[in-house]
Amino acid sequence: MSVHKDLIKHAEKQNKIYKMFLALDQQRESFIEEAVELCKHGSPFSTDKINEVTNKINKINLRFIPTRKNVTVDMIKDYVKNS
């Protein structure tokens, strides 16, 4: 019975971490969209918020979560130029 409880605890912990990842990943995508829109309109923008969230994502210790690249201003400009 103890092993069963340990497995349940472990699964709950993994699920909580995964939900945190999903929230952070959504936030990152939102910040990217915001930067893209600002860039499209010729407004100044920064990738600081994007990369802050990216670094949080990359610190999550789940094997099945791929690391994310930090985003540069040039990456956003290139994306806007090519889309």
Buried (B, 14 or more C-beta within 10 A) or exposed (E): EEEEEEEEEEEEEEEEBBEBBEEBBEBBEEBBEEBBEBBEEEEEBEBEBBBEBBEBBBEBEEEEBEEBEEBEEEBBBEBBEEE
